[in-house]
């Protein structure tokens, strides 16, 4: 997926109030950008980090820029949490996510369960396949070299989603928890149980009930981001 517009490069001054980030652009201007990532952004928000911003596409947007990428060490990390659903859909359609092939129809944000919406709903009734409910999560955290983690903060919403996915399996459907890591320096994935034990326990229960879980890393440059290889999930110990 290519970014729709050329990205602007700058230096991060601070991220605050969850949705705001002050950045010094290469031309010397200091601007405030929208931060779509509502997590803690642990390890990503240090002052002085290189960042890339996209211009606001909506003329009615309150801020002129949106934070897209941060450089941590030598690694570029995508921080825009509004992208993984589209990345996942593209990767299903082009055959990259092998576990989710064979479906004819894809729907986004479909209502299901108890006041919930599924990120991707896959179906192919002509082939006699069960419907597939796919919940997508963005992974940016890595506290140990080569290992990606989720979540980076407590996510009661994420825990609720795991319960909803389990109910779909119990009703005879297929459910998948898909972690999209917006970075390419990872070899394995694990749940950050020290950050959110309830989520870690809920995922273990969900997987025992038949919910599938996969993690894919992404290649990323200031020109675009694409889903790449899958990496294994480390079991909870």
SVG drawing of the C-alpha trace seen along z (x, -y; Angstrom):
<svg xmlns="http://www.w3.org/2000/svg" viewBox="-25 -27 45 54">
<polyline fill="none" stroke="black" stroke-width="0.4" points="0.0,0.0 1.5,-3.3 1.0,-6.4 -1.4,-8.7 0.8,-11.7 4.5,-12.4 5.4,-12.2 7.1,-15.1 10.2,-14.3 10.8,-15.8 12.0,-15.3 9.6,-14.4 9.5,-16.9 6.7,-15.3 3.6,-13.2 0.9,-14.2 -2.9,-14.0 -2.9,-10.7 -3.9,-12.2 -1.3,-15.0 2.4,-15.1 4.6,-18.2 7.2,-17.8 9.9,-20.0 9.9,-19.7 13.0,-19.8 12.2,-23.4 12.3,-24.5 8.5,-24.8 7.1,-23.4 3.7,-21.8 1.2,-19.7 0.2,-16.4 -2.7,-14.1 -1.7,-10.8 -4.1,-8.0 -2.5,-5.6 -4.4,-5.5 -2.0,-3.1 1.0,-4.0 3.4,-3.9 6.0,-2.4 9.5,-2.7 8.3,-4.9 7.7,-8.4 11.2,-9.5 12.1,-13.1 14.5,-13.4 13.1,-10.4 12.9,-10.8 9.3,-10.8 7.3,-11.0 4.0,-12.7 1.3,-12.7 -0.7,-15.8 -4.3,-15.7 -6.6,-14.4 -9.7,-15.9 -9.9,-19.7 -12.1,-19.9 -9.4,-18.2 -8.4,-20.3 -4.7,-19.5 -2.8,-19.7 -0.6,-16.5 -1.0,-12.9 1.8,-10.9 2.6,-7.9 6.1,-6.5 8.8,-6.7 12.4,-5.5 13.6,-3.5 17.3,-2.6 17.5,-1.5 13.9,-0.3 11.0,-2.2 7.7,-1.6 4.2,-2.5 2.2,-4.1 -1.0,-4.9 -3.5,-2.4 -6.1,-3.2 -4.0,-1.3 -3.9,2.4 -7.4,3.2 -6.7,2.1 -3.3,3.8 -4.9,7.0 -7.6,6.8 -5.0,6.1 -2.9,9.0 -5.8,11.4 -6.8,10.4 -3.2,10.7 -2.7,14.1 -0.1,13.0 -2.1,14.2 -2.3,17.9 -4.5,18.9 -7.3,16.7 -7.6,17.8 -10.6,19.3 -13.2,16.6 -15.1,14.9 -16.5,11.9 -15.0,9.5 -16.9,7.0 -15.5,4.3 -16.8,3.3 -19.8,5.6 -22.0,5.7 -21.9,8.9 -22.0,10.2 -23.0,7.8 -22.6,4.2 -19.4,5.1 -18.1,4.8 -15.8,7.2 -12.9,5.7 -13.1,8.2 -15.9,10.7 -15.1,13.3 -17.6,15.6 -17.9,18.0 -21.2,19.9 -20.8,21.4 -17.8,23.4 -19.6,24.5 -17.0,22.7 -18.0,21.4 -18.0,17.7 -14.8,16.3 -14.6,13.4 -11.2,11.6 -10.2,9.2 -7.1,7.1 -4.7,5.6 -1.8,3.3 1.5,4.3 4.3,1.7 5.8,2.8 9.2,4.6 11.1,4.6 13.4,7.5 15.3,7.8 13.3,9.7 10.2,10.1 7.0,8.1 4.4,7.7 0.7,6.8 -0.8,4.9 1.3,1.9 -1.4,0.8 -4.4,2.4 -7.1,3.1 -10.5,4.1 -11.9,3.6 -9.5,6.2 -10.4,8.6 -14.1,8.2 -13.3,8.9 -11.7,12.3 -14.8,13.3 -16.9,12.4 -14.7,14.4 -15.0,17.4 -18.8,17.2 -18.6,17.3 -16.5,20.5 -19.0,22.0 -21.8,21.2 -20.0,23.2 -18.2,20.3 -14.5,19.6 -12.7,16.8 -9.2,15.4 -7.1,13.0 -4.8,11.3 -1.9,9.3 -0.3,6.9 3.1,5.7 4.0,2.4 7.7,3.2 10.0,5.7 12.6,6.4 10.6,9.2 11.1,12.9 8.5,13.9 5.4,12.6 4.1,12.8 1.4,11.3 2.6,8.8 1.1,10.5 2.9,8.2 1.1,5.2 -2.4,6.8 -2.7,10.2 -6.5,10.3 -5.9,10.0 -3.3,12.7 -5.6,15.0 -8.5,14.3 -6.4,15.1 -5.3,18.4 -8.9,19.3 -10.0,18.2 -7.4,20.3 -8.3,23.3 -11.9,22.8 -10.7,22.8 -9.9,19.1 -6.9,19.0 -4.1,16.5 -1.6,15.3 1.0,12.5 2.4,10.9 5.2,8.4 5.3,5.5 7.9,3.9 7.8,0.1 9.4,-2.9 8.4,-6.5 6.8,-5.5 4.5,-2.8 3.8,0.2 3.0,3.8 2.3,7.0 5.2,9.5 6.0,12.8 4.2,14.5 6.1,15.0 5.3,17.6 3.5,16.9 5.3,17.7 3.1,19.7 2.3,18.2 4.5,19.7"/>
</svg>
